[in-house]
Amino acid sequence: MPFNIEISERLKQLPPYLFVEIDKARRAAIAEGRDVISLGIGDPDQVTHKPIVEAMKKAVEDGANHHYPFDAGVPQLRVEIAAWFSRRFNVQLDPATEVYPLIGSKEGLAHFPLAVINPGDKVLLTDPAYPAYQAAVAFAGGKIQYLPLKASNDFLPKIADIEASKDPKAIIVCYPNNPTAAVATKGFYTELVRVCTQKNIIIVSDLAYSEVYYDGAKPLSILEIPGAKDIAIEFHSFSKTYFMTGWRLGWACGNAQLVAALAKVKSNTDSGVFNAIQHAGIAALQMDPVEIEDMRACYQERRDALINGCRSLGWKIDPPKGAYYVWAKIPSKFPDSMTCAKAFLDLADIVVTPGVGFGKCGEGYVRMALTVPVERIHEAVQRMSKVLA
Ligand SMILES: *Cc1c(COP(=O)(O)O)cnc(C)c1O
């Protein structure tokens, strides 16, 4: 008799990972020989900066880096992260207890609920949201309460909804936001810290897009808010800032007890980040910030090309404030975001992500990623005229 393999309930309860589905459709179109412009995936098209690659080469040659990493990472990396944090946010972190390297921020976000969530504990998530949070909470047995993000509230959750929620253990927020490209105001974060302190709610802040912003308006760290370090942990990433998505490097920082709890999960699941990659991370943090300006200028040019192009076709879209996504209300001729995305692919060979894939409240929107060269954006706009006519 064949062995009967039954996957776990926790896996069965997960929806299919959105980007895998989108990518399948994209691949099928490409296999048919079509010239597809993918505005679907949040992976920068540029390659990692030279000084980072050079530092990696040197570190790979050094046999001292070939062994298991230190649990808490290369001490110099933690020191450089704290120094960067102080320069960027004017927040002081203790490198020994308030900073911890991760195998990409997604790894930390995925493991963190195991550190603080008991089965049945309630976690507040925004709707829409980056899909990984939902899976992470579900794996820990947590129950999710969604907080709707609406354009009318600048895609921020309502403080009153948090205030009214019965005994949540934690809340996960992400600003600059994927997928809505909204940013958090100081007023919102101040209120969030106030209500979460009062109700004993752990704040998880995902700041993967801290350096992707427009018109010079720098996003805040929640740790800038007085009292936040008592209740918050923040997740940072090298991926988007330095074009390092493939390297898998990020960090958690903030409240020392929360950082230590995450470290305990990690010491039982992985053995840290390859030392050579940590040395590459040190080189990244030491890079002249001017280099990062070029990245922002590039996304700003693409953003303006897409927003202005769509506007010329009569499709009015609010420009993003942060992250490299455009969150666009679908043209009224389409009944829903899936139909809209399908029409873009079928009629114009353009991949956009249906908003409903990020949650029920994402219905009525599509997400377009600014991760293709500006000439391709111009080309995409031209093709869109066929879909929008
Ligand atoms: C890309 C992304 C991440 C993952 O970053 P890694 O450091 O590459 O794991 C986390 N959160 C959001 C919202 C993202 O878009």
The ligand as a Gaussian input file, in Angstrom:
#p B3LYP/6-31G(d) Opt

LIG

0 1
 C       10.376000      42.748000       0.838000
 C        9.664000      42.839000       2.127000
 C       10.177000      42.217000       3.275000
 C       11.255000      41.171000       3.208000
 O       12.513000      41.622000       3.221000
 P       13.730000      40.606000       3.365000
 O       14.652000      41.346000       4.259000
 O       14.262000      40.422000       1.986000
 O       13.272000      39.339000       3.960000
 C        9.556000      42.435000       4.494000
 N        8.461000      43.197000       4.569000
 C        7.926000      43.776000       3.482000
 C        6.691000      44.571000       3.637000
 C        8.493000      43.594000       2.232000
 O        7.907000      44.120000       1.154000

